[in-house]
Amino acid sequence: MKKGKLYYFGITLLVVAIVCSLLLGAYAIGGADAQPSEWAAADVTRAMFLGLVPASLQSNYNEPMTRAQFCAVAVNVYETATGKIISLRRNFNDTDSISVQKMGGLEIVSGEGDNQFCPNDRLTREQAAVILSRLMAKMDVQLNYEPADFSDNEEISDWALEAVGHMKAMGIMNGTGDNLFSPQDYYTIEQGIVTLLKAYDLGIAAKLDGFVDIFDENVPLASFKDIENAQYVEKIAELVNKERADAGLDGLATAEVLNAAAAVRAVELEELFSHIRPDGRDCFTVFSDFNITYKLKGENLGMKYVSPEKCVEGWMNSEAHRTNMLKAEYKKVGVGVHKDSDGALYWVLLLAD
């Protein structure tokens, strides 16, 4: 991978529309049951910013996932990664879900007999393996294979054995410990999101033959539709570039993947206003969470400034923040803004070369 470039592995030619205020609220508000497990948090967050996760699945992450819910995310994965809207439909007698009809139309799901899909049944691990295998094949992903050799192989249905072998060889689904696959165990919402995100990344790689350099390609990741936040993001970038122009420096191009990463950091500031993240990691680990590489990087933070103008003014009046913002080597900028329940604003500027 080349240094000095900003890459995004899961990037797509299809613009993903994300309602930022709803998305961030779902991730930042609620009790423990509303949050994904620590091992899944980064991937769930990235999947949400990619627009892969319906709002109805942005909570209760440890609950079993239903067959219809898995189809809903799978459709988003296919259509976003390929840039193609599924026009084929298969109608089942017991559901009018468009996602299920689309997956049936592509022959990724086939139902449970008598033209029944059983949409509200809990998804099992072996069922998830089969759907994932078929989905990736439809996205032209080259499927590796090795025979399943789990201690409970005899419990895996014959129709699922090959798919389990694909998932093991591809590193998508591993065992549950003690060399068990546990094929009849239920698949949780967060497990479904994380493995479908892996399928998405492989689908993007198959389509684009590797990484897309977003310095050289006009391929925006997200369009933030929350009007107030969008205006703040655009205004901060405009004001930063004005200060750079006044200093005789080149302007910074906005990168939507950096906007998404900065938005995550802005939410985190409500819990801990620091360059250390609430989970104890360094602030720049948000770059790796979004599969961004960089040579130089920087972060400016602001708290409770009432406007973009006041925020940039505050940064310019701080020697450390001003020096960071006016570093000539930077080429890209991302802005994150978060408003807490009291109306206080948290601001993040991410800079990269």
Phi, psi and omega per residue, in radians:
M1 nan 2.319 -3.080
K2 -1.280 2.439 3.070
K3 -1.415 2.795 3.101
G4 1.350 0.155 3.118
K5 -2.129 2.735 3.132
L6 -1.919 2.066 -3.062
Y7 -2.018 2.680 2.986
Y8 -2.395 2.003 -3.017
F9 -1.215 -0.623 -3.074
G10 -1.677 0.483 -3.017
I11 -1.409 2.664 -3.070
T12 -2.387 2.671 3.109
L13 -1.319 -0.218 3.108
L14 -1.582 2.157 3.140
V15 -1.215 2.205 -3.125
V16 -1.674 2.081 3.105
A17 -1.508 2.163 -3.101
I18 -2.183 2.194 3.053
V19 -1.431 1.701 -2.877
C20 -1.130 -0.709 -3.079
S21 -1.131 -0.698 3.115
L22 -1.183 -0.715 -3.093
L23 -1.116 -0.849 -3.095
L24 -1.194 -0.625 3.118
G25 -1.099 -0.664 -3.130
A26 -1.150 -0.541 -3.096
Y27 -1.512 -0.484 -2.996
A28 -1.699 -0.343 -3.005
I29 -1.991 2.480 3.050
G30 2.140 2.913 3.141
G31 -1.390 -2.974 -3.071
A32 -1.068 -0.591 -3.117
D33 -1.155 -0.391 -3.101
A34 -1.464 -0.164 -3.040
Q35 -1.834 2.540 3.045
P36 -1.222 2.790 3.061
S37 -1.105 2.757 -3.088
E38 -0.989 -0.706 -3.089
W39 -1.169 -0.413 -3.050
A40 -1.813 -0.180 -2.929
A41 -1.018 -0.831 -3.087
A42 -1.112 -0.759 -3.128
D43 -1.201 -0.691 3.110
V44 -1.098 -0.743 3.123
T45 -1.067 -0.793 -3.124
R46 -1.139 -0.704 3.108
A47 -1.082 -0.668 3.106
M48 -1.138 -0.766 3.140
F49 -1.178 -0.457 3.060
L50 -1.347 -0.156 -3.126
G51 1.409 0.355 -3.086
L52 -1.509 -0.321 -2.988
V53 -1.913 2.014 3.079
P54 -1.026 2.653 -3.120
A55 -0.997 -0.564 -3.112
S56 -1.175 -0.261 -3.126
L57 -1.886 0.216 -3.107
Q58 -1.653 0.736 3.064
S59 -2.964 3.040 3.087
N60 0.879 0.820 -2.984
Y61 -1.149 -0.388 -3.119
N62 -1.609 0.030 3.086
E63 -1.344 2.648 3.058
P64 -1.041 2.485 3.124
M65 -1.578 2.446 3.095
T66 -1.510 2.896 3.133
R67 -1.100 -0.695 3.138
A68 -1.206 -0.654 3.118
Q69 -1.111 -0.714 3.113
F70 -1.085 -0.719 3.115
C71 -1.091 -0.649 -3.120
A72 -1.074 -0.765 3.110
V73 -1.258 -0.684 -3.123
A74 -1.068 -0.680 3.090
V75 -1.097 -0.772 3.109
N76 -1.073 -0.691 3.112
V77 -1.076 -0.872 -3.109
Y78 -1.090 -0.879 -3.034
E79 -1.211 -0.594 3.135
T80 -1.307 -0.769 -3.105
A81 -1.205 -0.680 -3.086
T82 -1.586 -0.359 -3.043
G83 1.294 0.263 -3.107
K84 -2.040 2.314 3.054
I85 -1.495 2.282 -3.104
I86 -1.282 2.085 -3.138
S87 -1.723 -0.357 -3.114
L88 -1.289 2.564 3.136
R89 -2.386 2.526 2.887
R90 -2.213 2.174 -3.130
N91 -1.558 2.337 3.046
F92 -1.902 2.711 -3.068
N93 -1.248 -0.400 -2.976
D94 -2.005 0.261 3.087
T95 -2.753 2.549 3.025
D96 -1.975 0.335 3.127
S97 -1.121 2.156 3.116
I98 -1.099 -0.656 3.142
S99 -1.093 -0.770 3.109
V100 -1.123 -0.745 3.117
Q101 -1.062 -0.696 3.130
K102 -1.175 -0.791 3.115
M103 -1.109 -0.632 3.054
G104 -1.168 -0.683 3.121
G105 -1.084 -0.587 3.102
L106 -1.481 -0.014 -3.110
E107 1.099 0.550 3.043
I108 -1.494 -0.566 2.995
V109 -2.142 2.632 -3.066
S110 -2.264 -0.044 3.085
G111 1.565 -3.068 -3.015
E112 -2.050 0.358 -3.119
G113 1.743 2.639 -3.125
D114 0.964 0.537 3.139
N115 0.993 0.548 3.058
Q116 -1.768 2.447 3.090
F117 -1.825 -0.433 -3.098
C118 1.006 1.031 -2.989
P119 -1.074 -0.506 -3.074
N120 -1.633 0.002 3.052
D121 -1.169 2.560 3.108
R122 -1.256 2.406 -3.119
L123 -1.328 2.328 3.069
T124 -1.663 2.878 -3.112
R125 -1.106 -0.694 -3.131
E126 -1.231 -0.590 3.056
Q127 -1.121 -0.747 3.106
A128 -1.056 -0.718 3.136
A129 -1.057 -0.742 -3.128
V130 -1.155 -0.803 -3.129
I131 -1.108 -0.761 3.123
L132 -1.068 -0.745 -3.130
S133 -1.096 -0.806 3.139
R134 -1.171 -0.692 3.134
L135 -1.058 -0.826 -3.120
M136 -1.148 -0.647 3.086
A137 -1.063 -0.699 3.117
K138 -1.190 -0.397 3.091
M139 -1.619 0.208 3.093
D140 1.138 0.480 3.022
V141 -1.380 2.286 3.086
Q142 -1.286 2.008 -3.056
L143 -1.559 2.099 2.994
N144 -1.369 2.815 -3.104
Y145 -2.559 2.427 2.909
E146 -2.533 2.464 -3.075
P147 -1.011 2.399 3.058
A148 -1.148 2.246 -3.130
D149 -2.278 0.753 3.127
F150 -1.379 2.740 -3.134
S151 -1.120 -0.420 -3.138
D152 -1.875 0.560 3.125
N153 -0.907 -0.628 -3.080
E154 -1.160 -0.276 3.115
E155 -1.557 -0.166 3.119
I156 -1.433 2.237 3.140
S157 -1.080 2.564 -3.114
D158 -0.972 -0.681 -3.084
W159 -1.241 -0.197 -3.113
A160 -1.875 -0.172 -3.028
L161 -1.027 -0.803 -3.118
E162 -1.118 -0.745 -3.139
A163 -1.113 -0.692 3.093
V164 -1.081 -0.678 3.070
G165 -1.103 -0.682 3.068
H166 -1.094 -0.823 -3.081
M167 -1.116 -0.647 3.111
K168 -1.183 -0.804 -3.115
A169 -1.141 -0.568 -3.111
M170 -1.483 -0.139 -3.106
G171 1.264 0.380 -3.128
I172 -1.480 -0.821 3.109
M173 -2.246 2.134 3.085
N174 -1.851 -3.046 -3.128
G175 -1.300 3.114 -3.134
T176 -1.831 0.218 -3.115
G177 1.922 2.614 3.138
D178 0.997 0.592 3.124
N179 1.016 0.603 3.086
L180 -1.863 2.501 3.006
F181 -1.697 -0.446 3.126
S182 0.937 1.054 -2.984
P183 -1.094 -0.472 -3.092
Q184 -1.639 -0.038 3.080
D185 -1.174 2.638 3.129
Y186 -1.360 2.566 3.126
Y187 -1.637 2.263 -3.120
T188 -1.455 2.895 3.127
I189 -1.044 -0.787 -3.115
E190 -1.197 -0.614 3.060
Q191 -1.104 -0.724 3.113
G192 -1.097 -0.779 -3.134
I193 -1.106 -0.801 -3.073
V194 -1.119 -0.784 -3.109
T195 -1.265 -0.581 3.070
L196 -1.210 -0.538 3.045
L197 -1.130 -0.675 3.072
K198 -1.086 -0.722 3.091
A199 -1.093 -0.691 3.095
Y200 -1.040 -0.853 -3.133
D201 -1.034 -0.724 3.124
L202 -1.196 -0.604 3.079
G203 -1.151 -0.696 3.077
I204 -1.121 -0.778 3.135
A205 -1.070 -0.692 3.138
A206 -1.140 -0.655 -3.102
K207 -1.312 -0.745 -3.011
L208 -1.792 0.018 3.111
D209 0.991 0.822 3.044
G210 2.063 -2.528 -3.029
F211 -1.545 2.629 3.038
V212 -1.898 2.231 -3.139
D213 -1.506 1.914 -3.044
I214 -1.443 0.060 2.888
F215 -1.315 -0.547 -3.019
D216 -1.857 -0.224 -3.087
E217 -2.088 2.407 3.118
N218 -1.556 1.409 -3.078
V219 -2.294 1.383 -3.116
P220 -1.118 2.523 -3.121
L221 -1.478 -0.807 -2.975
A222 -2.421 2.632 2.986
S223 -2.067 1.907 -3.095
F224 -1.346 2.095 -3.022
K225 -1.713 -0.113 3.023
D226 -1.241 1.970 -2.917
I227 -1.072 -0.798 -3.104
E228 -1.099 -0.838 3.132
N229 -1.095 -0.709 3.141
A230 -1.068 -0.731 3.122
Q231 -1.134 -0.706 3.117
Y232 -1.109 -0.785 -3.126
V233 -1.044 -0.847 -3.122
E234 -1.131 -0.686 -3.096
K235 -1.208 -0.724 3.102
I236 -1.035 -0.822 3.138
A237 -1.051 -0.716 3.129
E238 -1.105 -0.782 -3.112
L239 -1.192 -0.680 3.086
V240 -1.071 -0.765 -3.140
N241 -1.179 -0.542 3.060
K242 -1.130 -0.766 3.110
E243 -1.110 -0.679 3.113
R244 -1.160 -0.718 3.116
A245 -1.089 -0.734 3.114
D246 -1.091 -0.468 3.118
A247 -1.592 0.081 3.118
G248 1.368 0.419 -3.099
L249 -1.885 2.747 3.049
D250 -1.189 2.620 3.082
G251 -1.310 2.869 3.134
L252 -1.798 2.397 3.065
A253 -1.533 2.384 3.108
T254 -1.295 2.452 3.093
A255 -2.131 2.101 -3.045
E256 -1.125 -0.543 3.093
V257 -1.163 -0.567 3.045
L258 -1.251 -0.626 3.034
N259 -1.014 -0.764 -3.132
A260 -1.107 -0.774 3.125
A261 -1.134 -0.710 3.127
A262 -1.144 -0.600 3.107
A263 -1.120 -0.668 3.066
V264 -1.081 -0.786 -3.141
R265 -1.125 -0.635 -3.134
A266 -1.092 -0.712 3.085
V267 -1.093 -0.718 -3.107
E268 -1.112 -0.487 -3.086
L269 -1.137 -0.477 3.092
E270 -1.086 -0.589 3.126
E271 -1.472 -0.697 -3.106
L272 -2.603 1.889 3.124
F273 -1.459 1.638 -3.012
S274 -2.924 2.803 2.983
H275 -1.386 -0.012 2.959
I276 -1.720 2.345 -3.090
R277 -1.372 2.786 -3.113
P278 -0.974 -0.467 3.133
D279 -1.527 0.109 3.076
G280 1.631 -0.091 -3.130
R281 -1.456 2.756 3.042
D282 -1.088 2.582 -3.075
C283 -1.010 -0.559 -3.049
F284 -1.343 -0.061 3.028
T285 -1.171 -0.264 3.061
V286 -1.130 -0.470 3.075
F287 -1.114 -0.820 -3.136
S288 -1.212 -0.529 3.073
D289 -1.028 -0.558 -3.132
F290 -1.792 0.272 3.115
N291 0.981 0.724 3.087
I292 -1.785 2.316 2.990
T293 -1.937 2.780 -3.003
Y294 -2.798 2.810 2.980
K295 -1.746 -0.835 3.076
L296 -2.053 2.616 3.121
K297 -2.628 2.705 3.122
G298 -2.691 2.722 3.103
E299 -2.466 2.216 2.956
N300 -1.937 2.433 3.127
L301 -2.085 2.591 3.047
G302 -2.456 2.538 -3.115
M303 -2.308 2.190 2.970
K304 1.194 0.270 2.913
Y305 -1.165 2.447 -2.986
V306 -1.515 -0.154 -3.099
S307 -2.741 2.814 3.055
P308 -0.996 -0.685 -3.120
E309 -1.078 -0.760 3.141
K310 -1.187 -0.603 3.139
C311 -1.147 -0.878 -3.121
V312 -1.157 -0.625 3.065
E313 -1.051 -0.744 3.107
G314 -1.086 -0.738 3.111
W315 -1.117 -0.709 -3.127
M316 -1.188 -0.472 3.129
N317 -1.472 -0.032 3.085
S318 -1.910 2.128 -3.065
E319 -1.002 -0.767 -3.101
A320 -1.157 -0.769 -3.126
H321 -1.198 -0.700 3.129
R322 -1.106 -0.779 3.133
T323 -1.066 -0.739 3.128
N324 -1.099 -0.801 -3.067
M325 -1.200 -0.486 -3.056
L326 -1.824 0.370 3.093
K327 -1.258 2.202 -2.998
A328 -1.145 -0.500 -3.013
E329 -1.253 -0.353 -3.092
Y330 -1.179 2.551 3.134
K331 -2.143 -0.477 -3.028
K332 -2.219 2.686 -3.140
V333 -2.449 2.536 2.996
G334 -2.314 2.521 -3.074
V335 -2.203 2.369 3.048
G336 -2.191 2.413 3.116
V337 -2.338 2.347 3.108
H338 -2.363 2.349 3.091
K339 -1.916 2.201 -3.140
D340 -1.458 -3.135 -3.045
S341 -1.142 -0.342 3.090
D342 -1.595 -0.013 3.130
G343 1.575 0.021 3.110
A344 -1.289 2.494 -3.069
L345 -1.838 2.433 3.063
Y346 -2.073 2.353 -2.986
W347 -2.134 2.440 3.104
V348 -2.365 2.324 3.020
L349 -2.079 2.072 3.038
L350 -1.864 2.330 -3.097
L351 -2.164 2.498 -3.091
A352 -2.664 2.696 3.004
D353 -2.253 nan nan
